[in-house]
Amino acid sequence: IISRYISDPLLVGGKKFDMRLYVLVTNYKPLKVFLYRGGFCRFCVEQYSTDVAEIDNIFVHLTNVAIQKQAEDYNEQHGGKWAIS
């Protein structure tokens, strides 16, 4: 796998995030798509920073819940997720 880091990511509240959307495509011509309303966004616990000292801070750069729940500021109540619906 080859990837490139986005140096100026879109942020929400100063934090990196990703969106999980569930889509069913039943036809391409004509396009027919169903979007499940149960999608969500996952957020990093810490504010995004371009500081070189923070480059190895996984809590700034990775939205994975398995990683984020190890952070001191992790919120057990919502788990760093916001429902989209």
Contacts in CASP RR format, 6 or more apart in sequence:
PFRMAT RR
TARGET T0000
AUTHOR 0000-0000-0000
METHOD contacts of the structure
MODEL  1
IISRYISDPLLVGGKKFDMRLYVLVTNYKPLKVFLYRGGFCRFCVEQYST
DVAEIDNIFVHLTNVAIQKQAEDYNEQHGGKWAIS
7 50 0 8 1.000
9 16 0 8 1.000
9 48 0 8 1.000
11 17 0 8 1.000
11 48 0 8 1.000
12 41 0 8 1.000
12 43 0 8 1.000
13 47 0 8 1.000
14 47 0 8 1.000
14 48 0 8 1.000
15 43 0 8 1.000
15 44 0 8 1.000
15 45 0 8 1.000
15 46 0 8 1.000
15 47 0 8 1.000
15 48 0 8 1.000
16 43 0 8 1.000
16 44 0 8 1.000
16 48 0 8 1.000
16 60 0 8 1.000
16 61 0 8 1.000
16 63 0 8 1.000
17 41 0 8 1.000
17 42 0 8 1.000
17 43 0 8 1.000
17 44 0 8 1.000
17 63 0 8 1.000
18 41 0 8 1.000
18 42 0 8 1.000
18 63 0 8 1.000
19 39 0 8 1.000
19 40 0 8 1.000
19 41 0 8 1.000
19 84 0 8 1.000
20 39 0 8 1.000
20 40 0 8 1.000
20 41 0 8 1.000
20 42 0 8 1.000
21 35 0 8 1.000
21 36 0 8 1.000
21 39 0 8 1.000
21 84 0 8 1.000
22 35 0 8 1.000
22 36 0 8 1.000
22 38 0 8 1.000
22 39 0 8 1.000
23 33 0 8 1.000
23 34 0 8 1.000
23 35 0 8 1.000
23 36 0 8 1.000
24 33 0 8 1.000
24 34 0 8 1.000
24 36 0 8 1.000
25 31 0 8 1.000
25 32 0 8 1.000
25 33 0 8 1.000
26 32 0 8 1.000
26 33 0 8 1.000
26 34 0 8 1.000
37 84 0 8 1.000
37 85 0 8 1.000
38 83 0 8 1.000
38 84 0 8 1.000
38 85 0 8 1.000
39 83 0 8 1.000
39 84 0 8 1.000
39 85 0 8 1.000
40 81 0 8 1.000
40 82 0 8 1.000
40 83 0 8 1.000
40 84 0 8 1.000
41 81 0 8 1.000
41 82 0 8 1.000
41 84 0 8 1.000
42 63 0 8 1.000
42 64 0 8 1.000
42 65 0 8 1.000
42 68 0 8 1.000
42 80 0 8 1.000
42 81 0 8 1.000
43 63 0 8 1.000
43 68 0 8 1.000
43 80 0 8 1.000
43 81 0 8 1.000
43 82 0 8 1.000
44 59 0 8 1.000
44 60 0 8 1.000
44 61 0 8 1.000
44 62 0 8 1.000
44 63 0 8 1.000
44 68 0 8 1.000
45 59 0 8 1.000
45 68 0 8 1.000
45 71 0 8 1.000
45 73 0 8 1.000
45 74 0 8 1.000
45 80 0 8 1.000
46 57 0 8 1.000
46 59 0 8 1.000
46 60 0 8 1.000
46 71 0 8 1.000
46 73 0 8 1.000
47 60 0 8 1.000
48 60 0 8 1.000
48 61 0 8 1.000
49 57 0 8 1.000
49 60 0 8 1.000
54 60 0 8 1.000
55 61 0 8 1.000
58 67 0 8 1.000
59 67 0 8 1.000
59 68 0 8 1.000
59 70 0 8 1.000
59 71 0 8 1.000
62 68 0 8 1.000
65 79 0 8 1.000
65 80 0 8 1.000
65 81 0 8 1.000
68 74 0 8 1.000
68 79 0 8 1.000
68 80 0 8 1.000
69 76 0 8 1.000
69 79 0 8 1.000
74 80 0 8 1.000
END
